[in-house]
Amino acid sequence: MKYLCLIYQDAAVIQNLPKAELEKFRGEYLSFTDGIRQSGHHVGNHGLEPARTATVVRVRDGKIATTDGPF
């Protein structure tokens, strides 16, 4: 059985973090990823496109609606 772990962080928040907080955030992420690798459970990791490039798909009352962007 495989699971997906999606880690999302608002890019604007990351860009505005003080350097010390950004380094702490990165360190915690790397530590988490290293732990998964060492346990043998890591399959892969890939970055996603920024939210501004997203298309949202919704189904309401049986009708499909798409919206470009993170709305």
TAWO-V948040 format. One record per residue. N is the residue number from 1. RES is the residue in one small letter. SS is DSSP state (helix for helix, strand for strand, loop for the rest). PHI is phi as a letter, one per 20 degrees, with the letter a starting at -180 (999 if undefined). Layout:
n={N,N}
res={RES,RES}
ss={SS,SS}
phi={PHI,PHI}
This chain:
n={1,2,3,4,5,6,7,8,9,10,11,12,13,14,15,16,17,18,19,20,21,22,23,24,25,26,27,28,29,30,31,32,33,34,35,36,37,38,39,40,41,42,43,44,45,46,47,48,49,50,51,52,53,54,55,56,57,58,59,60,61,62,63,64,65,66,67,68,69,70,71}
res={m,k,y,l,c,l,i,y,q,d,a,a,v,i,q,n,l,p,k,a,e,l,e,k,f,r,g,e,y,l,s,f,t,d,g,i,r,q,s,g,h,h,v,g,n,h,g,l,e,p,a,r,t,a,t,v,v,r,v,r,d,g,k,i,a,t,t,d,g,p,f}
ss={loop,loop,loop,loop,loop,loop,loop,loop,loop,loop,helix,helix,helix,helix,helix,loop,loop,loop,helix,helix,helix,helix,helix,helix,helix,helix,helix,helix,helix,helix,helix,helix,helix,helix,helix,helix,helix,helix,helix,loop,loop,loop,loop,loop,loop,loop,loop,loop,loop,loop,helix,helix,helix,loop,strand,strand,strand,strand,strand,strand,loop,loop,strand,strand,strand,strand,strand,strand,loop,loop,loop}
phi={999,d,c,d,d,d,d,d,b,f,g,f,f,f,f,d,f,f,g,f,f,f,f,f,g,f,f,f,f,f,f,f,f,f,f,f,f,f,f,n,e,f,d,r,b,b,f,e,f,f,g,f,e,f,c,e,d,c,d,c,l,m,d,e,c,d,c,f,n,e,e}
